[in-house]
């Protein structure tokens, strides 16, 4: 039964013809999915990166945006990322609005990517969450227009609640380590290399012993992207809906209005979702 909840076999990569990663800050593209990007490069799959902010706020930005962008370019060279674009949005001030959504949409079209990589909306940093919603909405609109896209959410500051794919990055460990090492300014603050490789090692818990490191991804395909309720569906509710578990939720929880997709108009209000926000717009469009 457990294999219905998380992968027990690793994938060499996520199939695509081109991949585009959105990183809230310089280094997130490497920490979150550097192994996958290296795997794509080896397989001859074009990869591209959008760096949303230049990470120039506070202690992490004390070296300046130019230095942080230079570190990203050096890391991109190691991973074989074809193009890197810097949006230079305000660090800790990224906004999910029509301007940024339109920019993300255009970036996807310009790169002709069919695999879009973004941080999870469960991340703890506000820029990570904002980037997630920007990319989800841009990708969702393109899916509505008929484009066959997949969005893969990666983990950096918070583990994913749901894992659909575990990519074996064992063969690309050295490339990822070398890319992370380019972020000298950030490693002087905290050993992010040790932290992220601990997470990558933990992700092998359900995998064969030959897999030493893996990156985890939650996949939103075109069908899910067109259904707002499934985008934000809590993992426990998804498991219940699909019958993935033999130990179900207590009936009193189901009766508390947490059944089905978990989204109703009143439920959104009760959860504090503001009128006009992305979730509110998604719900109204679904209705």
C-alpha positions in Angstrom: 0.0 0.0 0.0 2.8 2.4 0.8 3.9 2.5 -2.8 0.6 4.2 -3.6 1.6 7.1 -1.4 5.2 7.6 -2.5 7.5 6.2 -5.2 9.4 3.0 -4.4 11.3 3.3 -7.7 13.4 6.2 -8.9 13.2 7.8 -12.3 16.4 8.9 -14.2 14.7 12.2 -15.0 11.3 13.7 -15.8 10.5 13.2 -19.5 10.2 16.4 -21.5 11.5 18.1 -24.6 12.7 21.2 -22.7 12.7 22.3 -19.1 12.3 25.8 -17.5 13.0 26.3 -13.8 11.8 29.3 -11.9 14.0 30.1 -8.9 12.9 32.7 -6.3 16.6 33.5 -5.5 20.0 32.7 -6.9 20.8 29.1 -5.7 17.3 27.8 -5.4 17.5 26.3 -8.9 20.6 24.3 -7.9 19.4 23.3 -4.4 15.9 22.3 -5.5 16.5 20.6 -8.8 20.2 20.8 -9.8 20.4 17.1 -10.1 17.5 16.9 -12.5 18.9 19.8 -14.5 22.2 18.0 -14.8 20.4 14.8 -15.8 18.5 16.7 -18.5 21.8 18.2 -19.8 23.4 14.8 -20.1 20.3 13.5 -21.9 20.5 16.4 -24.4 17.4 18.1 -23.1 17.6 21.9 -23.2 17.2 23.6 -19.9 16.5 27.3 -19.0 16.3 29.3 -15.8 14.4 32.3 -14.6 15.9 33.9 -11.4 13.0 35.9 -9.9 15.0 38.0 -7.4 18.7 38.6 -7.2 18.7 37.8 -3.5 20.0 41.2 -2.4 18.1 41.5 0.9 19.7 41.3 4.4 22.6 39.1 5.3 22.1 36.9 2.2 22.4 39.9 0.0 25.3 41.7 1.6 27.6 40.8 -1.3 25.3 42.6 -3.7 23.1 41.4 -6.5 25.9 41.4 -9.1 27.9 38.9 -7.1 24.9 36.7 -6.5 24.0 36.7 -10.2 27.6 35.9 -11.1 27.4 32.9 -8.8 24.3 31.7 -10.6 25.9 32.0 -14.0 28.8 29.9 -12.7 26.5 27.3 -11.3 24.5 27.2 -14.5 27.6 26.5 -16.5 28.3 23.5 -14.3 24.7 22.2 -14.7 24.6 22.9 -18.4 21.7 25.3 -18.1 21.3 26.9 -21.6 19.9 30.3 -20.7 19.6 32.3 -17.5 17.3 35.3 -17.1 17.2 37.6 -14.1 13.9 39.4 -13.4 15.4 41.4 -10.5 12.1 41.5 -8.6 12.5 42.9 -5.0 13.9 40.3 -2.6 11.2 39.5 0.0 8.7 41.5 -2.1 7.8 39.2 -5.0 4.2 39.7 -6.0 1.8 37.3 -7.8 0.0 39.7 -10.1 -0.9 40.1 -13.7 2.5 41.5 -14.6 4.5 38.7 -13.2 2.0 36.0 -14.4 2.3 37.4 -17.9 6.1 37.4 -17.7 6.1 33.8 -16.6 3.7 32.9 -19.3 5.9 34.5 -21.9 9.0 32.8 -20.6 7.3 29.4 -21.0 6.4 30.3 -24.6 9.8 31.7 -25.4 11.6 28.6 -24.2 9.0 26.2 -25.6 9.4 24.2 -22.4 6.9 21.5 -21.6 8.3 20.8 -18.1 8.0 23.8 -15.8 9.9 23.6 -12.4 8.9 25.8 -9.5 9.1 25.8 -5.7 6.2 24.4 -3.8 3.4 26.6 -2.3 4.2 24.9 1.0 7.6 26.6 1.2 8.1 28.9 4.2 9.8 31.9 2.4 7.3 34.4 1.0 9.2 34.7 -2.3 9.1 31.0 -2.7 5.3 30.9 -2.2 4.8 33.9 -4.5 6.9 32.3 -7.2 4.9 29.1 -6.9 1.6 30.9 -7.4 3.0 33.0 -10.3 4.1 29.9 -12.1 1.0 27.8 -11.3 -1.3 30.5 -12.7 0.8 31.1 -15.8 1.0 27.4 -16.5 -2.7 26.9 -15.7 -3.7 29.5 -18.3 -1.5 27.9 -20.9 -3.0 24.5 -20.1 -6.5 26.0 -20.5 -5.3 27.2 -24.0 -4.5 23.6 -24.9 -0.8 23.4 -24.3 0.4 20.0 -22.9 2.5 21.1 -19.9 3.5 19.6 -16.6 4.5 21.6 -13.6 6.9 19.9 -11.2 7.2 21.6 -7.7 10.5 21.1 -6.0 11.5 21.4 -2.3 14.1 23.7 -0.7 13.0 25.2 2.6 10.2 22.8 3.4 9.7 19.2 2.4 7.0 18.4 -0.1 3.7 17.2 1.3 3.2 14.9 -1.6 5.8 13.2 -3.8 4.9 11.9 -7.2 8.4 11.4 -8.7 11.8 10.7 -7.1 14.6 11.4 -9.5 17.8 9.4 -8.9 20.6 12.0 -8.9 23.3 9.7 -7.7 25.2 9.9 -11.0 24.9 13.7 -10.9 25.9 14.2 -7.3 29.3 15.6 -8.2 27.8 18.1 -10.7 25.3 19.3 -8.2 27.9 19.6 -5.4 30.1 21.6 -7.8 27.3 23.9 -8.7 26.3 24.5 -5.1 29.9 25.2 -4.4 29.7 28.2 -6.7 27.5 29.9 -4.2 30.3 31.0 -1.9 28.5 33.9 -0.5 25.6 31.7 0.8 27.8 28.8 2.0 29.6 31.3 4.2 26.3 31.9 6.0 25.1 28.3 6.3 26.2 24.9 5.0 23.4 24.6 2.5 25.3 21.9 0.6 25.1 19.6 3.7 21.5 20.5 4.4 20.2 19.9 0.9 22.2 16.7 0.4 20.8 15.4 3.7 17.3 16.0 2.3 18.3 14.3 -1.0 19.7 11.3 1.0 16.5 11.1 3.1 14.5 10.9 -0.1 16.0 7.5 -0.8 14.2 6.0 2.2 11.8 4.0 -0.1 14.3 3.4 -2.9 16.8 0.7 -3.6 20.1 0.8 -1.8 21.9 1.7 -5.0 20.3 5.1 -5.0 22.3 7.4 -2.7 20.6 10.7 -3.5 17.2 11.6 -5.0 15.3 14.8 -5.7 11.6 14.9 -5.0 8.9 16.5 -7.1 5.1 17.0 -6.9 3.6 16.9 -10.4 0.7 19.1 -11.6 -0.3 17.9 -15.1 -2.6 19.7 -17.5 -5.7 18.1 -16.0 -4.9 19.1 -12.5 -3.9 22.6 -13.5 -7.4 23.1 -15.0 -9.0 22.1 -11.7 -8.3 24.7 -8.9 -9.8 22.4 -6.3 -7.2 19.7 -7.1 -4.3 22.2 -7.1 -4.9 23.1 -3.5 -6.4 19.8 -2.3 -4.9 18.7 1.0 -2.8 15.6 0.8 -4.9 13.6 3.3 -8.1 14.5 1.3 -6.5 13.4 -1.9 -5.5 10.1 -0.4 -9.1 9.6 0.8 -10.7 10.7 -2.5 -8.5 8.2 -4.5 -8.9 5.4 -2.0 -5.1 5.2 -1.5 -5.3 4.3 2.2 -6.9 1.6 4.2 -6.8 3.7 7.4 -9.3 6.5 6.7 -10.0 9.8 8.3 -12.3 9.8 11.3 -15.9 10.5 10.2 -16.2 13.6 12.4 -13.4 15.2 10.3 -15.2 14.4 7.1 -18.4 15.8 8.5 -16.6 19.0 9.4 -16.6 20.0 5.8 -13.3 18.6 4.8 -14.6 16.1 2.2 -14.2 16.0 -1.5 -12.0 18.7 -2.9 -12.0 20.7 0.3 -13.0 23.9 -1.4 -16.3 25.7 -1.3 -17.2 29.3 -1.5 -18.0 29.5 2.3 -15.0 27.3 3.0 -12.7 29.8 1.3 -14.1 32.7 3.3 -13.8 30.7 6.5 -10.1 29.9 5.7 -9.4 33.7 5.4 -9.0 33.8 1.6 -9.3 37.4 0.5 -11.7 38.4 -2.2 -9.8 39.0 -5.4 -6.8 36.9 -4.3 -5.4 34.1 -6.6 -7.3 31.4 -4.8 -10.5 33.4 -4.9 -10.1 34.0 -8.6 -9.3 30.4 -9.3 -12.5 29.3 -7.4 -14.7 31.8 -9.2 -13.3 30.7 -12.6 -14.0 27.1 -11.7 -17.6 27.9 -10.8 
